[in-house]
Amino acid sequence: MSQAHDTNREHQGESNVRRARTPDLRYEDMSDLGRELFDLSRDYESSGGRLLSEDEIENELMRRRGGHVQQDAV
């Protein structure tokens, strides 16, 4: 089961998506909340969803809060 939940796998074509690099963190060692969030993000990806990059998340937060949004990162 831990192979299906590999936090260090690379996704082709998604180099702008930032992933945590924690080689010593295993799925079994995550908290219940951490496992649930990890599973939700993988379910979203496997259903065709695209995870946002760090810049895209920052721009989305600024947009929702009424701030300036960088157009080149959208």
Buried (B, 14 or more C-beta within 10 A) or exposed (E): EEEEBEBEEEEEEEEEBEEEEEEEBEBEEBEEEEBEEBBEEBEEBEEEEEBBBEBBEBBBEEEEEEEEEEEEBE
